[in-house]
Amino acid sequence: MTDAEALLATWEQKFRPHPDGADLPAHHNHCLGCGPDNPHGHRLQARRHGDSVVASHSFDGRHVGAPGIVHGGAVATVIDDLYGFLLYLVGTPAVTRRLTVDYLAPVLIGTTYRLEGSVTSREGRKLFVAASLTASDGRSVATSTAVFVTVGVDHFGRCGAPSVDD
Ligand SMILES: CCCCCCCCCC(=O)SCCNC(=O)CCNC(=O)[C@H](O)C(C)(C)COP(=O)(O)OP(=O)(O)OC[C@H]1O[C@@H](n2cnc3c(N)ncnc32)[C@H](O)[C@@H]1OP(=O)(O)O
């Protein structure tokens, strides 16, 4: 079995029903957003919360932009990856076609934030999703919307195999 085939086999297992409250599996071990074995990654851990996905997350010094402030691209990465967990609930692979982020307040290094994402509507292959990043005092520091387009798992096989072990 090639690396790509092995990866796709694990993904098919991940698109099964996950009970409410369940921790959701990483997309793969080296995923920039959630892979536990990516030394540059965010290691995002998300769980199902009803029809949404939620995560508690803090950024570290690898993700700094302006001093003390998380780089906007790092925030976008984590939000994009959060949406990737929603796909488990939807039950189909999809990829980001459009991603918008409104940066409402600085996101601080070493501060824990709550992320929540959900599907707002579905139209054919298009999944319209939305997410927020909230500080512990309830302030919304970033909001996002995105359009994902559903694809078959063959989409990823066509793109070549990353070097992965799950
Ligand atoms: C599954 C495991 C999760 C993996 C980890 C998740 C991590 C986070 C997610 C990612 O990082 S994904 C990686 C980044 N994204 C990509 O690499 C996607 C690159 N783009 C593509 O491969 C193709 O553009 C794509 C497969 C998304 C679509 O190409 P297609 O030729 O299959 O479809 P098409 O371009 O016709 O668009 C499909 C539909 O979307 C609509 N559309 C396109 N752009 C849109 C837009 N900006 N807003 C609204 N709708 C849009 C388009 O009109 C059309 O609507 P209809 O089906 O109703 O005709």
The ligand as a Tripos MOL2 file, in Angstrom:
@<TRIPOS>MOLECULE
LIG
   59    61     1     0     0
SMALL
NO_CHARGES

@<TRIPOS>ATOM
      1 C1        -10.8140   15.8900    4.2010 C.3       1 LIG1
      2 C2         -9.7880   16.0400    5.2330 C.3       1 LIG1
      3 C3         -9.5200   17.4440    5.6100 C.3       1 LIG1
      4 C4         -8.1230   17.7900    5.3660 C.3       1 LIG1
      5 C5         -7.5720   18.8330    6.2830 C.3       1 LIG1
      6 C6         -8.3560   20.1170    6.2960 C.3       1 LIG1
      7 C7         -7.4450   21.2420    6.5390 C.3       1 LIG1
      8 C8         -8.0170   22.5530    6.1390 C.3       1 LIG1
      9 C9         -8.5310   22.5710    4.7420 C.3       1 LIG1
     10 C10        -7.4850   22.8090    3.7210 C.2       1 LIG1
     11 O1         -6.4220   23.3280    3.9460 O.2       1 LIG1
     12 S1         -7.8710   22.3010    2.1110 S.3       1 LIG1
     13 C11        -6.4320   22.8060    1.1590 C.3       1 LIG1
     14 C12        -6.6130   24.1560    0.5100 C.3       1 LIG1
     15 N1         -7.5870   24.1220   -0.5260 N.am      1 LIG1
     16 C13        -7.3270   23.5760   -1.7260 C.2       1 LIG1
     17 O2         -6.2710   23.0690   -2.0020 O.2       1 LIG1
     18 C14        -8.4390   23.6290   -2.7560 C.3       1 LIG1
     19 C15        -7.8910   23.9790   -4.1210 C.3       1 LIG1
     20 N2         -9.0170   24.1210   -5.0700 N.am      1 LIG1
     21 C16        -9.4850   23.0270   -5.7500 C.2       1 LIG1
     22 O3         -8.9400   21.9300   -5.6660 O.2       1 LIG1
     23 C17       -10.6760   23.2530   -6.6130 C.3       1 LIG1
     24 O4        -10.8450   24.6270   -6.8780 O.3       1 LIG1
     25 C18       -11.9790   22.7140   -5.9460 C.3       1 LIG1
     26 C19       -11.8890   21.2020   -5.7630 C.3       1 LIG1
     27 C20       -12.2180   23.4000   -4.5880 C.3       1 LIG1
     28 C21       -13.1740   23.0550   -6.8180 C.3       1 LIG1
     29 O5        -12.8760   22.7270   -8.1340 O.3       1 LIG1
     30 P1        -13.9820   22.0320   -9.0140 P.3       1 LIG1
     31 O6        -13.5310   22.1720  -10.4280 O.co2     1 LIG1
     32 O7        -14.2580   20.6670   -8.4900 O.co2     1 LIG1
     33 O8        -15.3140   22.8920   -8.7520 O.3       1 LIG1
     34 P2        -15.7460   24.3430   -9.2840 P.3       1 LIG1
     35 O9        -14.5940   25.2410   -9.4970 O.co2     1 LIG1
     36 O10       -16.6870   24.1180  -10.4170 O.co2     1 LIG1
     37 O11       -16.5480   24.9090   -8.0280 O.3       1 LIG1
     38 C22       -17.4720   24.0780   -7.3340 C.3       1 LIG1
     39 C23       -18.6210   24.9540   -6.8820 C.3       1 LIG1
     40 O12       -18.1160   25.9150   -5.9410 O.3       1 LIG1
     41 C24       -18.5480   27.2240   -6.3500 C.3       1 LIG1
     42 N3        -17.5550   28.2020   -5.9020 N.ar      1 LIG1
     43 C25       -16.2860   28.2880   -6.2950 C.ar      1 LIG1
     44 N4        -15.6680   29.2970   -5.6600 N.ar      1 LIG1
     45 C26       -16.5890   29.8500   -4.8430 C.ar      1 LIG1
     46 C27       -16.5710   30.9110   -3.9140 C.ar      1 LIG1
     47 N5        -15.4550   31.6220   -3.6670 N.pl3     1 LIG1
     48 N6        -17.7020   31.1820   -3.2340 N.ar      1 LIG1
     49 C28       -18.8220   30.4700   -3.4410 C.ar      1 LIG1
     50 N7        -18.9070   29.4270   -4.3110 N.ar      1 LIG1
     51 C29       -17.7920   29.1470   -4.9890 C.ar      1 LIG1
     52 C30       -18.6360   27.1060   -7.8630 C.3       1 LIG1
     53 O13       -19.4770   28.1350   -8.3750 O.3       1 LIG1
     54 C31       -19.2670   25.7390   -7.9920 C.3       1 LIG1
     55 O14       -20.6410   25.8240   -7.6870 O.3       1 LIG1
     56 P3        -21.7100   24.8770   -8.4090 P.3       1 LIG1
     57 O15       -21.3190   23.4460   -8.0400 O.co2     1 LIG1
     58 O16       -23.0030   25.2940   -7.8460 O.co2     1 LIG1
     59 O17       -21.5490   25.1370   -9.8810 O.co2     1 LIG1
@<TRIPOS>BOND
     1     1     2 1
     2     2     3 1
     3     3     4 1
     4     4     5 1
     5     5     6 1
     6     6     7 1
     7     7     8 1
     8     8     9 1
     9     9    10 1
    10    10    11 2
    11    10    12 1
    12    12    13 1
    13    13    14 1
    14    14    15 1
    15    15    16 1
    16    16    17 2
    17    16    18 1
    18    18    19 1
    19    19    20 1
    20    20    21 1
    21    21    22 2
    22    21    23 1
    23    23    24 1
    24    23    25 1
    25    25    26 1
    26    25    27 1
    27    25    28 1
    28    28    29 1
    29    29    30 1
    30    30    31 2
    31    30    32 1
    32    30    33 1
    33    33    34 1
    34    34    35 2
    35    34    36 1
    36    34    37 1
    37    37    38 1
    38    38    39 1
    39    39    40 1
    40    39    54 1
    41    40    41 1
    42    41    42 1
    43    41    52 1
    44    42    43 ar
    45    42    51 ar
    46    43    44 ar
    47    44    45 ar
    48    45    46 ar
    49    45    51 ar
    50    46    47 1
    51    46    48 ar
    52    48    49 ar
    53    49    50 ar
    54    50    51 ar
    55    52    53 1
    56    52    54 1
    57    54    55 1
    58    55    56 1
    59    56    57 2
    60    56    58 1
    61    56    59 1
@<TRIPOS>SUBSTRUCTURE
     1 LIG1         1 GROUP 0 **** ****
